[in-house]
Amino acid sequence: MSHRRPQHAAGYDPSSSSYSSQQPIGGGYAGGGGGGQPYHYGMEQENDQHVGILGDKLSQLKQISIAIGDELHLQRNLMDEMDKDFDKTGSFLESTMRRLNIMARKQNGRWMWYLILFVLAVFFYIYLFRYRR
């Protein structure tokens, strides 16, 4: 059994996993015949254009991500302020309910009669001015 090395494409060095610069694949240009300089120059130009386009897109993505980060920071601050406002409102309502409960216990039901009279007076007022026109 003989150990022969496999045949590779021209200019390929299997030990370096790359093509050598001595002879490009296909003779160095698209037609495969000699004079590879114009083909390489065209490819380099095309690659430079693609790199420029990618750079522009990356800068756009960077600007978008910065804008998203700024918006998130602003929204987080707004949510923190709203949370504080809700806490203040909750404490205010809690203290008001506590005061109402204390008042209701001290009045022995008299406040309920005052409330009923107030509601009846409001309905009477609405009835008089609504239907008397």
C-alpha positions in Angstrom: 0.0 0.0 0.0 1.6 3.2 -1.1 1.2 6.5 0.7 0.7 9.1 -2.0 -0.2 12.6 -1.3 -3.5 13.8 -2.8 -3.4 16.1 -5.7 -4.6 19.6 -4.9 -5.6 22.7 -7.0 -2.7 24.7 -8.3 -1.2 27.0 -5.7 -2.9 25.3 -2.7 -0.7 24.5 0.2 -2.5 22.0 2.5 -0.2 22.6 5.4 -1.2 26.3 5.6 -4.9 25.9 4.6 -4.6 28.8 2.1 -3.7 29.4 -1.5 -0.2 30.5 -2.2 0.4 33.9 -3.8 2.6 32.3 -6.6 -0.2 31.1 -8.7 -3.8 32.0 -8.2 -6.7 29.7 -8.9 -7.9 29.8 -12.5 -4.9 31.6 -13.7 -5.7 34.8 -11.9 -8.6 36.1 -13.9 -12.1 35.1 -14.8 -11.3 33.8 -18.2 -8.6 31.4 -17.0 -6.0 32.5 -19.5 -3.1 34.8 -18.4 -2.8 38.4 -17.2 -4.5 38.1 -13.8 -3.9 41.7 -12.6 -7.2 43.2 -13.9 -9.2 40.5 -12.3 -7.6 40.9 -8.9 -7.9 44.6 -9.1 -11.6 44.3 -9.9 -12.2 41.9 -7.1 -10.4 44.1 -4.6 -12.4 47.1 -5.7 -15.6 45.1 -5.3 -14.5 43.9 -1.9 -13.7 47.5 -0.9 -17.2 48.6 -1.9 -18.7 45.8 0.1 -16.5 46.7 3.1 -17.7 50.3 2.8 -21.3 49.2 2.6 -20.9 47.0 5.6 -19.2 49.8 7.5 -22.1 52.1 6.7 -24.6 49.5 7.9 -22.6 48.9 11.1 -22.5 52.6 11.9 -26.3 52.8 11.3 -26.8 49.8 13.6 -24.6 51.5 16.2 -26.7 54.7 16.0 -29.9 52.7 16.3 -28.6 50.7 19.3 -27.5 53.9 21.0 -30.9 55.5 20.4 -32.6 52.3 21.8 -30.4 52.5 24.9 -31.2 56.2 25.4 -34.9 55.4 25.0 -34.7 52.6 27.5 -33.0 54.8 30.0 -35.7 57.5 29.6 -38.5 54.9 29.9 -36.9 53.4 33.0 -36.7 56.8 34.6 -40.3 57.5 33.7 -41.4 54.2 35.2 -39.5 54.9 38.4 -41.2 58.2 38.7 -44.6 56.7 38.0 -43.9 54.0 40.6 -43.1 56.7 43.2 -46.3 58.5 42.3 -48.3 55.4 42.7 -46.8 54.7 46.1 -47.6 58.3 47.2 -51.2 57.9 46.0 -51.6 54.6 47.6 -50.4 56.0 51.0 -52.7 58.9 50.6 -55.7 56.7 49.9 -54.7 54.4 52.8 -54.6 57.3 55.2 -57.9 58.7 53.9 -59.6 55.3 54.4 -58.2 55.1 57.9 -59.6 58.5 58.7 -63.0 57.6 57.2 -63.1 54.4 59.3 -62.2 56.3 62.5 -65.0 58.9 61.7 -67.5 56.1 61.0 -66.8 54.5 64.3 -67.1 57.7 66.2 -70.4 58.9 64.6 -72.3 55.6 65.4 -74.1 55.6 62.0 -75.0 59.3 62.0 -72.6 60.0 59.1 -74.6 57.5 57.0 -77.8 59.6 57.5 -75.9 62.7 56.5 -74.6 60.9 53.4 -78.1 59.7 52.5 -79.5 63.2 52.9 -76.7 64.7 50.8 -77.4 62.2 48.0 -81.1 62.9 48.1 -80.5 66.7 48.0 -78.3 66.2 44.9 -80.9 64.1 43.2 -83.6 66.7 44.1 -81.4 69.5 42.7 -80.9 67.6 39.4 -84.6 66.8 39.2 -85.7 70.4 39.7 -83.3 72.0 37.2 -83.3 69.1 34.6 -87.1 68.7 34.2 -88.3 72.2 35.0 -87.0 73.8 31.7 
